[in-house]
Amino acid sequence: MKLDFQHIQAAHCENGVTTSLLRHNGIEKITEPLAFGIGSGLFYIYIPFMKINNGPAIAFRTQPGLIFKRTCKSLGIQIIRKKFSSKEEAQKVLEDCLRAGQPVGCQVGVYYLTYFPKEYRFHFNAHNIIVFGKEGDDYLVSDPVMEQTTSLSSYELERVRFAKGAFAPKGQLYYPKERVHVTDDQIKKAIRTGIKRNIRDMLYIPGNIAGIRGIKYTANKIRKWKDKLGPQKAGSYLAQLVRMQEEIGTGGGGFRFIYGAFLQQAYAYHPIDALPEISKKFTQTGDLWRTAAVQAAGIYKGRLGSQADFNTMSDYLLEIAELEKQAFVDLSKVKWNT
Amino acid sequence: MKKDEIPHDLGALGKITKEVCYAVDESGKYTTALSEGWEVKATALDVAWNDVEGRIADAKQRVLNNEASPLLFLMEVKLMDIPIVAAYTGFWKWQVKRHMQPSVFKKLSDKKLQRYADVFETTVDNIKNLKFQ
């Protein structure tokens, strides 16, 4: 059993799953940047009391699951999302969907994902794939970060769907409930909602660890890392920051480039000259994130390492925070026509 | 990032798949292109693996010094931490922590050790007579 399904490679897994599933269900105009922007995917958070793989917990994107949820909601698409306590039930529901012709998004853990290179297999549970068929004992898998489709045996799929630890997927699957027609007007409105929500998340979220203030908070932390953690651990922390920012799934520059692409695509629906101009600012901050990554690499490779080098790193982040603040303030001043 | 600045430093992932990057072309329009990797992030990943190896070596030493049970070593080899081990074995976190003590570990039943063996993909016998491979 193999559904007629078009694999789309994307930068980010959840964007990719959202885009592919929506296109499969008849929404031809959706693209990865649109899904990301409508879902208000851009974010920043540093959670000080949490550790991921013994390093700092940093994210450049919104909470897993929200992009799919928000994008569908904004476009008026109902979704089905299920978690399971029984592995048999999880498999049965998945197969029922396939028989009904519906490809299914699954949240999975990466550690036991056999087709991933070993170097990438940490205990990370918020990866997303689409299952679109079964041949013999093998499920056909469209993993949005891969160029080609791949497959997992039923045991392998069960194992990744029931990975344990933080964000344990619990067999979670999701898909749009029905085929719907989405008008340009709906997309237009969804873009506006997505941008407004993103302004709120980046500028006005309470506390000082998230949004623009989260970037400044991290900048101030980095200044102290060398003395507080020692050079070795400080280097590891910076490496973790760079991985969250640049690793597979981000499209580069901590998702800032995808957001820049989104604003350009938004212009097609909202011909407001400010949008492509603000897009350039996101390109600029993405570039600056990458410049900061090069500085960080100098430190964790041991080429740099003085307090002055940590200060430079910290200053980059402060500069980025100012730029992104300006970009979102500009977005909040956009005069929408509809 | 400009399209012609997209790095192509072959990394671990690049051998299996190229990844999508977003960048602007000559006219300033966003487009996607495939990248084989970037040296800056490849070395970040190397740092992460170095840390893992460091933790495994520490754990080995602590087991040899009889400061920790072999479960600590096996946990580090599987890149796990106590909450993850607890989730996979079904023990409570405080139980897993206790089982890491050599004195408590010695008294563990084979039945309990089997739960660890399943998660660490080894045998009870191997856990009891751990060879550090």
Interface residues (C-beta under 8 A of the other chain):
Chain A: Q9 A10 A11 P33 N53 N54 G55 Y111 Y115 F116 P117 K118 E119 Y120 F122 H123 V145 M146 E147 Q148 K164 G165 A166 A168 G235 S236 A239 Q240 V242 R243 E246 E247 I248 G251 G252 G253 F257 I258 G260 A261 Q264 Q265 S279 K280 T283 G286 D287 R290 A293 V294 A296 A297 Y300 K301
Chain B: M1 I6 A12 L13 K15 I16 T17 K18 E19 V20 C21 Y22 A23 V24 G28 K29 Y30 T32 L34 S35 W38 E39 V40 K41 T43 A44 L45 V47 A48 W49 D51 R55 L79 M80 D81 P83 I84 A87 Y88
